[in-house]
Protein backbone atom coordinates (compact mmCIF):
# COMPACT_ATOMS: atom_id res chain seq x y z
CA UNK A 1 0.00 0.00 0.00
CA UNK A 2 2.89 2.35 0.89
CA UNK A 3 4.53 1.75 -2.47
CA UNK A 4 1.22 2.32 -4.27
CA UNK A 5 0.77 5.68 -2.55
CA UNK A 6 4.33 6.72 -3.43
CA UNK A 7 3.72 5.84 -7.05
CA UNK A 8 0.39 7.67 -7.00
CA UNK A 9 1.94 10.80 -5.52
CA UNK A 10 4.79 10.59 -8.05
CA UNK A 11 2.23 10.36 -10.89
CA UNK A 12 0.43 13.47 -9.64
CA UNK A 13 3.73 15.30 -9.34
CA UNK A 14 4.68 14.36 -12.90
CA UNK A 15 1.26 15.47 -14.14
CA UNK A 16 1.55 18.83 -12.39
CA UNK A 17 5.08 19.33 -13.69
CA UNK A 18 4.00 18.44 -17.23
CA UNK A 19 1.06 20.83 -17.01
CA UNK A 20 3.29 23.63 -15.65
CA UNK A 21 5.89 23.10 -18.37
CA UNK A 22 3.23 22.93 -21.10
CA UNK A 23 1.83 26.28 -19.92
CA UNK A 24 5.33 27.76 -19.93
CA UNK A 25 5.84 26.50 -23.49
CA UNK A 26 2.56 28.09 -24.57
CA UNK A 27 3.50 31.39 -22.89
CA UNK A 28 6.98 31.51 -24.42
CA UNK A 29 5.57 30.74 -27.86
CA UNK A 30 3.01 33.56 -27.57
CA UNK A 31 5.94 35.96 -27.07
CA UNK A 32 7.59 34.50 -30.17
CA UNK A 33 4.38 34.69 -32.16
CA UNK A 34 3.85 38.36 -31.31
CA UNK A 35 7.40 39.07 -32.48
CA UNK A 36 6.60 37.33 -35.76
CA UNK A 37 3.49 39.48 -36.24
CA UNK A 38 5.53 42.63 -35.52
CA UNK A 39 8.20 41.63 -38.04
CA UNK A 40 5.59 40.90 -40.72
CA UNK A 41 4.00 44.30 -40.04
CA UNK A 42 7.39 46.03 -40.40
CA UNK A 43 8.03 44.16 -43.64
CA UNK A 44 4.61 45.22 -44.93
CA UNK A 45 5.21 48.93 -44.24
CA UNK A 46 8.91 49.23 -45.07
CA UNK A 47 9.67 46.90 -47.96
CA UNK A 48 9.44 48.55 -51.39
CA UNK A 49 10.08 47.26 -54.89
CA UNK A 50 13.83 47.93 -54.53
CA UNK A 51 14.21 45.71 -51.47
CA UNK A 52 13.93 42.05 -50.62
CA UNK A 53 13.57 40.32 -47.26
CA UNK A 54 16.84 38.82 -46.03
CA UNK A 55 17.16 35.05 -46.25
CA UNK A 56 17.92 34.83 -42.51
CA UNK A 57 14.62 36.62 -41.81
CA UNK A 58 12.73 34.31 -44.17
CA UNK A 59 14.36 31.33 -42.47
CA UNK A 60 13.43 32.66 -39.04
CA UNK A 61 9.79 33.14 -40.07
CA UNK A 62 9.72 29.59 -41.44
CA UNK A 63 11.19 28.27 -38.17
CA UNK A 64 8.46 30.06 -36.20
CA UNK A 65 5.81 28.52 -38.46
CA UNK A 66 7.30 25.03 -38.03
CA UNK A 67 7.52 25.54 -34.28
CA UNK A 68 3.84 26.46 -34.19
CA UNK A 69 3.00 23.16 -35.88
CA UNK A 70 5.25 21.27 -33.45
CA UNK A 71 3.60 22.92 -30.45
CA UNK A 72 0.12 22.06 -31.71
CA UNK A 73 1.26 18.44 -31.89
CA UNK A 74 2.74 18.62 -28.38
CA UNK A 75 -0.45 20.17 -26.95
CA UNK A 76 -2.50 17.39 -28.48
CA UNK A 77 -0.19 14.78 -26.93
CA UNK A 78 -0.37 16.51 -23.52
CA UNK A 79 -4.17 16.30 -23.58
CA UNK A 80 -4.15 12.54 -24.23
CA UNK A 81 -0.91 11.36 -22.54
CA UNK A 82 -0.95 8.25 -20.37
CA UNK A 83 0.61 8.24 -16.91
CA UNK A 84 3.51 6.07 -18.06
CA UNK A 85 4.53 8.54 -20.81
CA UNK A 86 4.36 11.77 -18.80
CA UNK A 87 8.06 11.86 -17.93
CA UNK A 88 9.26 11.39 -21.53
CA UNK A 89 6.70 13.90 -22.80
CA UNK A 90 7.77 16.44 -20.19
CA UNK A 91 11.36 16.07 -21.39
CA UNK A 92 10.15 16.87 -24.92
CA UNK A 93 8.21 19.91 -23.65
CA UNK A 94 11.33 21.23 -21.89
CA UNK A 95 13.32 20.76 -25.11
CA UNK A 96 10.71 22.73 -27.04
CA UNK A 97 10.83 25.54 -24.46
CA UNK A 98 14.58 25.84 -25.01
CA UNK A 99 14.10 25.76 -28.81
CA UNK A 100 11.51 28.55 -28.60
CA UNK A 101 13.89 30.65 -26.51
CA UNK A 102 16.68 30.12 -29.03
CA UNK A 103 14.39 31.22 -31.87
CA UNK A 104 13.41 34.26 -29.78
CA UNK A 105 17.06 35.23 -29.43
CA UNK A 106 17.56 34.94 -33.21
CA UNK A 107 14.62 37.29 -33.78
CA UNK A 108 16.55 40.47 -32.94
CA UNK A 109 17.51 41.64 -36.40
CA UNK A 110 19.54 44.66 -35.37
CA UNK A 111 20.96 45.14 -38.88
CA UNK A 112 17.53 45.30 -40.48
CA UNK A 113 15.09 42.95 -42.18
CA UNK A 114 15.77 43.73 -45.84
CA UNK A 115 18.53 44.25 -48.37
CA UNK A 116 18.57 46.06 -51.69
CA UNK A 117 17.59 43.80 -54.56
CA UNK A 118 19.42 43.79 -57.86
CA UNK A 119 17.67 46.07 -60.35
CA UNK A 120 15.09 44.19 -62.39
CA UNK A 121 13.12 45.07 -65.50
CA UNK A 122 9.88 44.51 -63.62
CA UNK A 123 8.02 42.24 -61.28
CA UNK A 124 6.32 39.03 -62.37
CA UNK A 125 2.78 38.97 -61.00
CA UNK A 126 1.13 35.71 -59.89
CA UNK A 127 -2.00 35.00 -61.90
CA UNK A 128 -4.26 32.17 -62.98
CA UNK A 129 -4.98 30.76 -66.41
CA UNK A 130 -6.95 33.21 -68.50
CA UNK A 131 -10.36 32.08 -69.75
CA UNK A 132 -11.56 33.97 -72.80
CA UNK A 133 -10.27 37.44 -73.53
CA UNK A 134 -7.64 36.08 -75.94
CA UNK A 135 -8.72 38.42 -78.73
CA UNK A 136 -8.65 41.35 -76.29
CA UNK A 137 -5.18 40.39 -75.14
CA UNK A 138 -4.01 40.13 -78.76
CA UNK A 139 -5.44 43.58 -79.53
CA UNK A 140 -3.60 45.15 -76.58
CA UNK A 141 -0.33 43.46 -77.59
CA UNK A 142 -0.77 44.71 -81.18
CA UNK A 143 -1.02 48.30 -79.88
CA UNK A 144 2.03 47.77 -77.66
CA UNK A 145 4.06 46.89 -80.75
CA UNK A 146 2.74 49.87 -82.73
CA UNK A 147 5.17 52.82 -82.56
CA UNK A 148 2.31 55.21 -83.36
CA UNK A 149 0.34 54.28 -80.22
CA UNK A 150 1.49 55.62 -76.87
CA UNK A 151 -1.61 55.49 -74.62
CA UNK A 152 -3.83 52.41 -74.34
CA UNK A 153 -7.05 52.34 -72.32
CA UNK A 154 -8.38 48.93 -71.30
CA UNK A 155 -11.98 49.66 -70.45
CA UNK A 156 -14.87 47.59 -69.08
CA UNK A 157 -17.31 47.15 -66.20
CA UNK A 158 -16.13 45.98 -62.80
CA UNK A 159 -15.36 42.26 -62.62
CA UNK A 160 -15.06 41.77 -66.38
CA UNK A 161 -11.38 40.75 -66.21
CA UNK A 162 -9.38 43.88 -67.11
CA UNK A 163 -6.75 43.41 -64.41
CA UNK A 164 -6.37 39.67 -65.09
CA UNK A 165 -5.66 40.29 -68.78
CA UNK A 166 -3.09 42.97 -67.94
CA UNK A 167 -1.34 40.73 -65.41
CA UNK A 168 -0.75 38.21 -68.21
CA UNK A 169 0.52 40.95 -70.52
CA UNK A 170 2.83 42.27 -67.77
CA UNK A 171 4.39 38.81 -67.45
CA UNK A 172 4.62 38.37 -71.23
CA UNK A 173 6.49 41.68 -71.57
CA UNK A 174 9.06 40.54 -68.99
CA UNK A 175 9.93 37.61 -71.25
CA UNK A 176 10.73 39.99 -74.09
CA UNK A 177 13.47 42.61 -74.54
CA UNK A 178 11.51 45.31 -76.36
CA UNK A 179 11.18 47.59 -73.30
CA UNK A 180 13.82 48.35 -70.66
CA UNK A 181 11.28 48.63 -67.82
CA UNK A 182 7.85 47.15 -67.16
CA UNK A 183 6.12 48.96 -64.31
CA UNK A 184 2.89 47.93 -62.60
CA UNK A 185 1.15 50.41 -60.29
CA UNK A 186 -2.29 50.00 -58.69
CA UNK A 187 -3.84 53.47 -58.59
CA UNK A 188 -7.30 53.00 -57.00
CA UNK A 189 -9.69 55.70 -55.82
CA UNK A 190 -9.08 58.49 -55.03
CA UNK A 191 -5.95 59.16 -57.08
CA UNK A 192 -3.06 60.31 -54.87
CA UNK A 193 -0.39 61.98 -57.03
CA UNK A 194 2.27 61.90 -54.29
CA UNK A 195 1.77 58.16 -53.70
CA UNK A 196 1.66 57.46 -57.45
CA UNK A 197 4.96 59.29 -57.97
CA UNK A 198 6.57 57.27 -55.18
CA UNK A 199 5.37 53.93 -56.55
CA UNK A 200 6.71 54.70 -60.02
CA UNK A 201 10.06 55.94 -58.66
CA UNK A 202 10.39 52.80 -56.50
CA UNK A 203 9.82 50.65 -59.58
CA UNK A 204 12.58 52.60 -61.36
CA UNK A 205 14.88 51.99 -58.34
CA UNK A 206 15.07 55.73 -57.63
CA UNK A 207 14.13 57.93 -54.69
CA UNK A 208 12.19 61.21 -54.79
CA UNK A 209 12.53 63.88 -52.12
CA UNK A 210 9.52 63.56 -49.82
CA UNK A 211 9.67 67.19 -48.66
CA UNK A 212 9.48 68.61 -52.20
CA UNK A 213 6.32 69.90 -53.83
CA UNK A 214 4.53 67.68 -56.33
CA UNK A 215 5.68 69.86 -59.24
CA UNK A 216 9.37 69.45 -58.34
CA UNK A 217 8.91 65.73 -57.79
CA UNK A 218 7.18 65.53 -61.18
CA UNK A 219 10.17 67.18 -62.86
CA UNK A 220 12.58 64.74 -61.17
CA UNK A 221 10.42 61.75 -62.13
CA UNK A 222 10.21 63.01 -65.71
CA UNK A 223 14.02 62.94 -65.92
CA UNK A 224 14.18 59.45 -64.40
CA UNK A 225 11.60 57.94 -66.76
CA UNK A 226 12.84 59.77 -69.84
CA UNK A 227 16.11 57.86 -69.73
CA UNK A 228 14.55 54.46 -70.46
CA UNK A 229 11.91 52.92 -72.68
CA UNK A 230 9.10 51.58 -70.53
CA UNK A 231 5.61 50.17 -70.32
CA UNK A 232 3.75 51.75 -67.41
CA UNK A 233 0.60 49.84 -66.44
CA UNK A 234 -1.74 51.92 -64.26
CA UNK A 235 -4.38 49.55 -62.89
CA UNK A 236 -7.79 50.67 -61.62
CA UNK A 237 -7.81 54.33 -62.66
CA UNK A 238 -11.01 56.17 -61.71
CA UNK A 239 -10.23 59.84 -62.37
CA UNK A 240 -8.91 62.09 -65.11
CA UNK A 241 -5.35 63.28 -64.45
CA UNK A 242 -2.41 64.86 -66.23
CA UNK A 243 0.63 62.74 -67.12
CA UNK A 244 2.72 65.91 -66.90
CA UNK A 245 1.54 66.71 -63.35
CA UNK A 246 2.60 63.24 -62.20
CA UNK A 247 5.92 63.31 -64.07
CA UNK A 248 5.19 60.69 -66.75
CA UNK A 249 6.81 61.52 -70.13
CA UNK A 250 4.60 61.57 -73.19
CA UNK A 251 4.95 57.88 -74.15
CA UNK A 252 5.41 58.12 -77.93
CA UNK A 253 8.47 60.35 -77.58
CA UNK A 254 10.77 57.57 -76.36
CA UNK A 255 8.81 54.62 -77.77
CA UNK A 256 7.34 53.92 -74.36
CA UNK A 257 3.74 53.00 -73.52
CA UNK A 258 1.22 53.83 -70.82
CA UNK A 259 -1.65 51.38 -70.32
CA UNK A 260 -4.54 52.12 -67.98
CA UNK A 261 -7.37 49.85 -66.82
CA UNK A 262 -10.55 51.70 -65.96
CA UNK A 263 -14.32 51.42 -65.83
CA UNK A 264 -14.64 54.92 -67.34
CA UNK A 265 -14.48 55.46 -71.09
CA UNK A 266 -14.38 59.21 -70.34
CA UNK A 267 -11.02 58.77 -68.57
CA UNK A 268 -9.70 56.93 -71.64
CA UNK A 269 -10.85 59.73 -73.96
CA UNK A 270 -9.40 62.45 -71.73
CA UNK A 271 -5.97 60.80 -71.76
CA UNK A 272 -6.09 60.24 -75.52
CA UNK A 273 -6.02 56.45 -75.24
CA UNK A 274 -6.46 53.88 -77.94
CA UNK A 275 -9.50 52.24 -76.37
CA UNK A 276 -9.76 48.46 -75.98
CA UNK A 277 -13.11 47.32 -74.58
CA UNK A 278 -13.10 44.11 -72.54
CA UNK A 279 -16.27 42.14 -73.28
CA UNK A 280 -17.94 39.57 -71.01
CA UNK A 281 -17.16 35.91 -71.63
CA UNK A 282 -19.19 33.91 -74.12
CA UNK A 283 -21.61 31.27 -72.74
CA UNK A 284 -19.11 28.53 -73.60
CA UNK A 285 -16.20 30.36 -71.95
CA UNK A 286 -18.36 31.12 -68.90
CA UNK A 287 -19.33 27.48 -68.48
CA UNK A 288 -15.72 26.34 -68.87
CA UNK A 289 -14.49 28.81 -66.22
CA UNK A 290 -17.28 27.84 -63.81
CA UNK A 291 -16.51 24.12 -64.15
CA UNK A 292 -12.79 24.79 -63.69
CA UNK A 293 -13.51 26.51 -60.36
CA UNK A 294 -16.30 24.30 -59.01
CA UNK A 295 -14.72 21.02 -60.12
CA UNK A 296 -15.36 19.35 -63.47
CA UNK A 297 -16.50 16.12 -61.84
CA UNK A 298 -19.58 17.78 -60.31
CA UNK A 299 -21.71 16.87 -63.36
CA UNK A 300 -20.89 13.18 -62.80
CA UNK A 301 -21.45 13.36 -59.06
CA UNK A 302 -24.79 15.20 -59.14
CA UNK A 303 -27.39 13.52 -61.32
CA UNK A 304 -29.53 15.88 -63.44
CA UNK A 305 -27.43 18.95 -62.58
CA UNK A 306 -26.53 20.15 -66.08
CA UNK A 307 -29.60 22.36 -66.73
CA UNK A 308 -29.53 24.03 -63.29
CA UNK A 309 -25.79 24.60 -63.50
CA UNK A 310 -26.13 26.28 -66.91
CA UNK A 311 -28.88 28.55 -65.56
CA UNK A 312 -26.62 29.58 -62.66
CA UNK A 313 -23.79 30.31 -65.12
CA UNK A 314 -26.21 32.37 -67.26
CA UNK A 315 -27.01 34.52 -64.20
CA UNK A 316 -23.31 35.48 -64.01
CA UNK A 317 -23.69 37.38 -67.31
CA UNK A 318 -20.20 36.45 -68.49
CA UNK A 319 -18.42 38.34 -65.69
CA UNK A 320 -15.34 36.33 -64.62
CA UNK A 321 -15.32 37.72 -61.07
CA UNK A 322 -18.96 36.71 -60.50
CA UNK A 323 -18.33 33.27 -62.04
CA UNK A 324 -15.28 32.61 -59.86
CA UNK A 325 -16.94 33.81 -56.64
CA UNK A 326 -20.22 31.94 -57.18
CA UNK A 327 -18.44 28.74 -58.25
CA UNK A 328 -16.30 28.98 -55.11
CA UNK A 329 -19.41 29.15 -52.93
CA UNK A 330 -20.81 25.98 -54.53
CA UNK A 331 -17.62 23.91 -54.48
CA UNK A 332 -18.10 20.39 -53.05
CA UNK A 333 -21.89 20.78 -53.05
CA UNK A 334 -23.37 17.47 -54.28
CA UNK A 335 -27.09 17.76 -53.45
CA UNK A 336 -29.26 18.68 -56.47
CA UNK A 337 -31.79 20.36 -54.15
CA UNK A 338 -29.04 22.66 -52.86
CA UNK A 339 -28.18 23.65 -56.42
CA UNK A 340 -31.82 24.41 -57.29
CA UNK A 341 -32.15 26.44 -54.09
CA UNK A 342 -28.89 28.26 -54.91
CA UNK A 343 -30.31 29.26 -58.31
CA UNK A 344 -33.42 30.74 -56.66
CA UNK A 345 -31.33 32.61 -54.06
CA UNK A 346 -29.02 33.97 -56.76
CA UNK A 347 -31.97 35.28 -58.78
CA UNK A 348 -33.39 36.98 -55.69
CA UNK A 349 -30.03 38.63 -54.94
CA UNK A 350 -29.79 39.96 -58.51
CA UNK A 351 -33.36 41.33 -58.39
CA UNK A 352 -32.64 43.14 -55.11
CA UNK A 353 -30.11 45.45 -56.81
CA UNK A 354 -31.88 48.48 -58.28
CA UNK A 355 -28.95 50.17 -60.02
CA UNK A 356 -27.94 48.47 -63.28
CA UNK A 357 -24.36 49.68 -62.80
CA UNK A 358 -24.11 47.71 -59.55
CA UNK A 359 -25.79 44.52 -60.80
CA UNK A 360 -22.66 42.51 -60.08
CA UNK A 361 -23.15 43.31 -56.37
CA UNK A 362 -26.20 41.04 -56.28
CA UNK A 363 -24.22 38.17 -57.72
CA UNK A 364 -21.39 38.68 -55.22
CA UNK A 365 -23.87 39.12 -52.35
CA UNK A 366 -25.11 35.61 -53.12
CA UNK A 367 -21.71 34.16 -52.19
CA UNK A 368 -21.65 36.22 -48.99
CA UNK A 369 -25.11 34.93 -48.01
CA UNK A 370 -24.03 31.34 -48.65
CA UNK A 371 -21.34 31.57 -45.98
CA UNK A 372 -24.21 30.58 -43.65
CA UNK A 373 -22.23 31.79 -40.63
CA UNK A 374 -22.72 35.17 -38.98
CA UNK A 375 -19.22 34.96 -37.52
CA UNK A 376 -17.53 34.39 -40.90
CA UNK A 377 -19.68 37.12 -42.46
CA UNK A 378 -18.56 39.58 -39.76
CA UNK A 379 -14.92 38.64 -40.32
CA UNK A 380 -15.42 39.27 -44.04
CA UNK A 381 -17.06 42.67 -43.45
CA UNK A 382 -14.22 43.66 -41.12
CA UNK A 383 -11.83 43.51 -44.09
CA UNK A 384 -13.87 46.19 -45.89
CA UNK A 385 -12.89 48.73 -43.20
CA UNK A 386 -9.43 49.04 -44.73
CA UNK A 387 -8.48 51.11 -47.75
CA UNK A 388 -8.87 49.71 -51.26
CA UNK A 389 -6.21 47.16 -52.27
CA UNK A 390 -4.97 46.88 -48.66
CA UNK A 391 -2.91 43.72 -48.17
CA UNK A 392 -3.47 41.80 -44.93
CA UNK A 393 -0.85 39.53 -43.42
CA UNK A 394 -2.78 36.36 -42.63
CA UNK A 395 -1.66 36.03 -39.02
CA UNK A 396 -2.21 39.72 -38.25
CA UNK A 397 -5.70 39.57 -39.74
CA UNK A 398 -6.63 36.57 -37.59
CA UNK A 399 -5.23 38.29 -34.49
CA UNK A 400 -7.31 41.37 -35.34
CA UNK A 401 -10.45 39.25 -35.62
CA UNK A 402 -9.73 37.85 -32.16
CA UNK A 403 -8.97 41.27 -30.66
CA UNK A 404 -12.19 42.63 -32.20
CA UNK A 405 -14.17 39.92 -30.43
CA UNK A 406 -15.32 38.41 -33.72
CA UNK A 407 -13.77 35.16 -32.50
CA UNK A 408 -14.23 34.74 -28.75
CA UNK A 409 -11.42 33.04 -26.81
CA UNK A 410 -13.64 32.22 -23.81
CA UNK A 411 -15.97 30.20 -26.02
CA UNK A 412 -13.11 28.12 -27.40
CA UNK A 413 -10.96 27.65 -24.31
CA UNK A 414 -7.63 29.09 -25.49
CA UNK A 415 -6.11 31.68 -27.79
CA UNK A 416 -4.59 28.89 -29.89
CA UNK A 417 -8.05 27.39 -30.42
CA UNK A 418 -9.32 30.85 -31.38
CA UNK A 419 -6.44 31.27 -33.81
CA UNK A 420 -7.19 27.87 -35.37
CA UNK A 421 -10.83 28.92 -35.78
CA UNK A 422 -9.62 32.11 -37.47
CA UNK A 423 -7.50 30.12 -39.92
CA UNK A 424 -10.55 28.02 -40.77
CA UNK A 425 -12.59 31.20 -41.37
CA UNK A 426 -9.85 32.68 -43.56
CA UNK A 427 -9.60 29.47 -45.60
CA UNK A 428 -13.37 29.56 -46.11
CA UNK A 429 -13.27 33.16 -47.39
CA UNK A 430 -10.42 32.26 -49.76
CA UNK A 431 -12.25 29.14 -50.97
CA UNK A 432 -15.36 31.25 -51.67
CA UNK A 433 -13.13 33.80 -53.48
CA UNK A 434 -14.35 36.64 -51.26
CA UNK A 435 -10.69 37.20 -50.42
CA UNK A 436 -7.82 36.48 -52.79
CA UNK A 437 -4.23 35.41 -52.20
CA UNK A 438 -1.38 37.83 -52.91
CA UNK A 439 2.40 37.58 -52.94
CA UNK A 440 3.89 36.08 -49.78
CA UNK A 441 1.59 35.43 -46.84
CA UNK A 442 -0.85 38.23 -47.64
CA UNK A 443 -4.46 38.35 -48.80
CA UNK A 444 -6.61 41.16 -50.16
CA UNK A 445 -10.19 41.97 -51.06
CA UNK A 446 -10.95 42.57 -54.75
CA UNK A 447 -12.03 46.19 -55.18
CA UNK A 448 -15.44 45.17 -56.59
CA UNK A 449 -16.00 42.72 -53.71
CA UNK A 450 -15.09 45.53 -51.30
CA UNK A 451 -17.54 47.89 -52.98
CA UNK A 452 -20.24 45.24 -52.60
CA UNK A 453 -19.39 44.75 -48.92
CA UNK A 454 -19.58 48.47 -48.19
CA UNK A 455 -22.59 49.48 -50.31
CA UNK A 456 -24.72 46.35 -50.26
CA UNK A 457 -24.09 45.04 -46.74
CA UNK A 458 -21.99 47.32 -44.55
CA UNK A 459 -24.42 50.25 -44.46
CA UNK A 460 -27.13 48.02 -43.03
CA UNK A 461 -24.77 46.57 -40.42
CA UNK A 462 -23.71 49.88 -38.87
CA UNK A 463 -20.53 50.45 -40.88
CA UNK A 464 -19.20 53.84 -41.97
CA UNK A 465 -16.20 53.33 -44.25
CA UNK A 466 -14.39 56.38 -45.62
CA UNK A 467 -10.89 54.93 -45.78
CA UNK A 468 -8.41 56.41 -48.27
CA UNK A 469 -10.80 59.07 -49.61
CA UNK A 470 -8.48 62.10 -49.21
CA UNK A 471 -10.84 63.62 -46.64
CA UNK A 472 -9.68 66.93 -45.16
CA UNK A 473 -12.34 66.90 -42.42
CA UNK A 474 -14.04 64.23 -40.34
CA UNK A 475 -17.65 63.45 -41.27
CA UNK A 476 -20.27 65.87 -39.93
CA UNK A 477 -21.93 65.01 -36.64
CA UNK A 478 -25.14 64.18 -38.54
CA UNK A 479 -23.32 61.24 -40.18
CA UNK A 480 -22.42 59.74 -36.80
CA UNK A 481 -25.78 58.03 -36.44
CA UNK A 482 -26.75 56.13 -33.31
CA UNK A 483 -26.58 52.63 -34.82
CA UNK A 484 -22.96 52.89 -35.98
CA UNK A 485 -20.84 49.95 -34.83
CA UNK A 486 -17.62 50.29 -36.82
CA UNK A 487 -16.05 53.40 -38.38
CA UNK A 488 -12.92 53.64 -40.53
CA UNK A 489 -11.37 56.97 -41.52
CA UNK A 490 -7.90 55.52 -42.15
CA UNK A 491 -5.48 56.92 -44.74
CA UNK A 492 -6.99 60.41 -45.08
CA UNK A 493 -5.66 63.98 -44.92
CA UNK A 494 -7.53 64.96 -41.76
CA UNK A 495 -5.54 67.37 -39.58
CA UNK A 496 -7.98 67.92 -36.71
CA UNK A 497 -11.21 66.75 -35.16
CA UNK A 498 -13.32 69.84 -34.37
CA UNK A 499 -13.65 70.79 -30.72
CA UNK A 500 -17.18 70.12 -29.61
CA UNK A 501 -17.76 67.16 -31.94
CA UNK A 502 -19.49 64.60 -29.75
CA UNK A 503 -21.01 61.67 -31.65
CA UNK A 504 -23.88 59.90 -29.86
CA UNK A 505 -22.78 56.41 -30.83
CA UNK A 506 -23.26 54.12 -27.86
CA UNK A 507 -22.96 51.03 -30.09
CA UNK A 508 -19.64 52.05 -31.68
CA UNK A 509 -17.09 49.33 -30.88
CA UNK A 510 -14.34 49.95 -33.46
CA UNK A 511 -12.75 53.20 -34.61
CA UNK A 512 -9.87 53.10 -37.13
CA UNK A 513 -7.91 56.36 -37.48
CA UNK A 514 -4.61 54.85 -38.63
CA UNK A 515 -2.38 56.33 -41.35
CA UNK A 516 -3.50 59.93 -40.74
CA UNK A 517 -0.07 61.47 -40.06
CA UNK A 518 -1.33 65.05 -39.58
CA UNK A 519 -3.84 64.16 -36.87
CA UNK A 520 -2.27 65.01 -33.52
CA UNK A 521 -5.19 65.49 -31.12
CA UNK A 522 -8.67 64.22 -30.29
CA UNK A 523 -10.88 66.70 -28.38
CA UNK A 524 -12.28 65.77 -24.97
CA UNK A 525 -15.85 66.01 -26.27
CA UNK A 526 -15.38 63.21 -28.81
CA UNK A 527 -15.58 60.18 -26.52
CA UNK A 528 -18.38 61.45 -24.23
CA UNK A 529 -21.09 59.74 -26.25
CA UNK A 530 -18.94 56.81 -27.34
CA UNK A 531 -19.22 54.53 -24.35
CA UNK A 532 -18.88 51.06 -25.88
CA UNK A 533 -15.61 51.45 -27.77
CA UNK A 534 -13.44 48.31 -27.62
CA UNK A 535 -10.82 48.93 -30.33
CA UNK A 536 -9.25 52.19 -31.49
CA UNK A 537 -6.37 52.14 -34.00
CA UNK A 538 -4.16 55.25 -33.90
CA UNK A 539 -1.09 53.75 -35.59
CA UNK A 540 0.84 56.11 -37.89
CA UNK A 541 -0.83 59.23 -36.51
CA UNK A 542 0.64 62.15 -34.56
CA UNK A 543 -1.51 61.42 -31.51
CA UNK A 544 0.56 60.98 -28.34
CA UNK A 545 -2.15 61.29 -25.66
CA UNK A 546 -5.87 60.67 -25.36
CA UNK A 547 -8.42 62.95 -23.63
CA UNK A 548 -9.85 62.21 -20.18
CA UNK A 549 -13.22 61.30 -21.71
CA UNK A 550 -11.65 58.05 -22.90
CA UNK A 551 -12.34 56.76 -19.36
CA UNK A 552 -16.05 56.61 -20.31
CA UNK A 553 -15.45 53.21 -21.94
Protein Blocks (a to p, Z undefined) as FASTA:
>chain_A
ZZmmmmmmmmmmmmmmmmmmmmmmmmmmmmmmmmmmmmmmmmmmmpcfkbccdfklmmmm
mmmmmmmmmmmmmmmmmmmpcfklmmmmmmmmmmmmmmmmmmmmmmmcfnojbdcddddf
bdcddddddeejklmmmmmmmmmmpmkbmbdcddddehilpmmmmmmmmmmmmmpckbmb
dcdddfbjaddfklmmmmmmmmnopacdfkbcfklmmmmmmmmmmmpccddddehiabdc
dfklnopacfklnopacddddfbfklmmmnopacdddddddfklmmmmmmmmnopklmmm
mghklmmmmmmmmmnnopaklmmmmmmmmgoiabfklmmmmmmmmmmmmmmpmblklmmm
mmmmmmmmmnopaklmmmmmmmmmpcehiacdfklmmmmmmmnopacfklnopaklmmmm
mmmmmmmmmmnopaccdehjbdcddfklmmmmmmmmmmmnopacfehklpabdcdfklmc
fkbfbdcfehiabfbdcehiacddfkbmbdcfehilkbcbdcfklmmmmmkbfbdcfehi
abfbdcfklmmZZ
